[in-house]
Amino acid sequence: MIFEAARLSLVNLFAAETRSVFWKVIGLTVLVLIALWFTIRETFVAYAMPWIQGFMPDLPDWAGWLAFVFGILASIGLALMLALLLSTVTAMIAGLFLDDVAEVVEKRDYPTDAPGRAMPLGEAIINSLKFFGVVLIGNIFALFLLFIPGVNIIAFFLVNGYLLGREFFEFAAMRFRTAEEARLFRSKHAGTVFMAGLLIAAFLAVPLLNLLTPLFAAGMMVHLHKLISKRDAQFAAGLAAASPLRR
C-alpha cells in the first residue's frame, strides 16, 4: 500500500498538471533564497564589518589581506547556510501549494470521489509555517547528530520519518475530516503512517531531489489516505454484512 502510494505520487509529480505547481515552488524558493542572501550580506557589511574594523584599528596596511580572506570565508559560510535552508525554504513555499497538488491527484486518480476541502488562505499560511518548522527542526537535529557516529543516520530517518509522516498525512486527512478526526485517524494507522514517513525521509536525504519532497509527500499521503480509507470502509462493510450471520 505504501509503495503503491509512492509510485502513484511519482507519476503525478511529473504530470503536466503538476508542472505549473513545481515551477511556482522552485521559482519562489529561488527568489526567497536570493533575498535572504542579500539581506544577510548587507547586514554583515553594515554591522559586522565596522565592528571588526573598530576592534582592530591598529593593524598594519599589509594585514588588509586578512579582511579579504575573511570575506571569502564568510561568503562560503553564507553559501553553506543557504544550502542548509534550501529544503526548509522549499517546504515553507510548497506548503502554500499543497492543496493544488492534492486537487491534481484527486481529479486524476479519483474522479468519481467527492473532492476534498481546500484550506482557507490563513490556515494554509499557518500550515506552511508548520511544514517549515518541522523540516527545519528535523534538519537541525540531523546536523547535530552528524557528529555522533553510528547514531546520525538512524536518528535522521526516525525523527524525519515521524515528523514528516505525521504532518503530511494529517494534511491529506484534513481535506476530508476535521482536525481532530484527522489526528485520530492518523493515530489509528500510526505504524503505516510512520513507515510512509520513512520513505519521505529517504526522499529528503537525496540532494537536489529533496527540493521536491513536499510535493512528493503531499501526493503520496493523499493516495495513502485514500487507500487506507477505502480499506477501512471495505472492512467495516464486511463486518456489517457478516453480523446477521453471527446472531
Secondary structure, 3 states (H helix, E strand, C coil): CHHHHHHHHHHHHCCHHHHHHHHHHHHHHHHHHHHHHHHHHHHHHHHHHHHHHHHCCCCCHHHHHHHHHHHHHHHHHHHHHHHHHHHHHHHHHHCCCHHHHHHHHHHHHCCCCCCCCCCCHHHHHHHHHHHHHHHHHHHHHHHHHCCCCCCHHHHHHHHHHHHHHHHHHHHHHCCCCCHHHHHHHHHHCHHHHHHHHHHHHHHHCCCCHHHHHHHHHHHHHHHHHHHHHHHHHHHHHHHHHHHHHHC
